[in-house]
Structure formats: C-alpha cells, structure tokens
Amino acid sequence: MKRVKEYIGLTVVSIFLGVILSIQFKTINKTVGEGVMPAQRAQQLAIELKKAQNEREAQGKIIEELETKIKQYEKGEIDKNVYAENLYNDTMKYRMLAGYLDVEGPGIVMEINDPPVDLEFGDGYSISDELDLVLQVISVLNAADAEAISINDQRYTAFTEIEKAGNHIEINGVSTSTPIVIKAIGKPETLESALNLKGGIVTRLRDYDYLVHVRQEPSINISKYRKIKEFIYSSPMEQPAN
C-alpha cells in the first residue's frame, strides 16, 4: 500500500513539473518572437531566457529521476504476481499508443527540402500548400499502419497541433521549417511503398518542386510526446454490470 501511494505521488509530481515546463517553453517562444526590441530589453530577455533554460534543464533532470523511480516501483510490483505483470504490460502498451514513451524500431525516414531558389515562388507555392502536404504524408503513413510518427523530432499523436503561423509551420507549439524530416516506425517496405505509390504523395510533393528523399532504416528512435493533456470535459464511462 505504501508503494502504491509513493507511485501515485511521484506520478502527480511528474505531471505537475511537465505542465510547468510546457508553460515556460510557450512563454519563452512567444516573448522571443515579438520582433525587434531595444538593446536593454533584449539583454534583459537574454538573461531571463538563460535562467529559464537552466530551470528547465534542472526540472528535466528531476522528472527523469522521478520516472526512473516510478519504473523501479513498477518493476518491483511485477515480481509479485502475474496480475501485476499483466497490468504493467498493458500500461506500457497504452503509454506507447498515447505517445508517452520513447520508442524504437525499423521504419522509414522522409526528408522534404524547399524547391530550388529559382523555382521557389513559382506556380502558387504557399505555406498552406506545405501544411496540407505534410498532413497528407501523415495520413498516408497512418493508413500504412505506422506505429509511431515524428515530424522534425516532434512526436505526432492524437493531440498534436500542426498549424500555419506566419511564414512557417508550428508542430506541438514549436516553430519548424524545411528541411522537414518525418520518421515513421513500422514495416519499412509497406511504408515506403505507400509513400512512393504512383500518383501518390511523393509525386504531389515533386509536382510542387520539393526535393524529396525516402529511405528505409533498420532502427529509428522516436521521442515521446512532451506536453501534458488534461481531460476537463471527458471522463470514463461506467461499464454496465454483467
């Protein structure tokens, strides 16, 4: 019972620190992106940014230590009985599905680079087109049974935000630009074939003069989703009694 209480406590602390980390990261991004500022203000922001980065690193280390302890508690419970082992395995499976675990495995890496400079502004190219094409790539990979996807090292999950922000794209609130590197874990041959299908998404990207390269990899690392999702309006439905 004591271990269970410790496990719950550590989990709550981990989530709390994750929320703080996410808020600080957003605040820094918004502040730095405000444009040209007086030198004194810029210097002050640089100091604040450095301080926030140090705090984030310290909090990141604390979270890693807490996660390590949680895993130790989880592993300790496994040794007791089969029920605990099955519960642990199910927990790991659902954490992978939700994107809250680092994962590795075979798959593909797709790199998308801007058109050559002399073609960059031809035939109606826009950031909206780029956003639409990236979303189509994700859709194709999902249809090909990709088990995990990242875009420029941002984990793609059911909660991922991909949106236009000025002349660039934001993924999970993080600004990104070309080259766009999309990684996907799954059966490499199936994923590559789905992307290179005749008249498919790679063809469309090249029609816009993007430089596209797709390759299979025997081992890919995809980091976990870092933001904390809180359910405010949703709650589990009660199962009817048998």
Helices and strands as residue ranges (DSSP letters): H 2-32, H 39-78, H 82-98, E 103-113, G 117-119, H 127-143, E 148-151, E 154-156, E 162-165, E 168-171, E 174-176, E 180-185, H 188-195, H 201-207, E 211-222
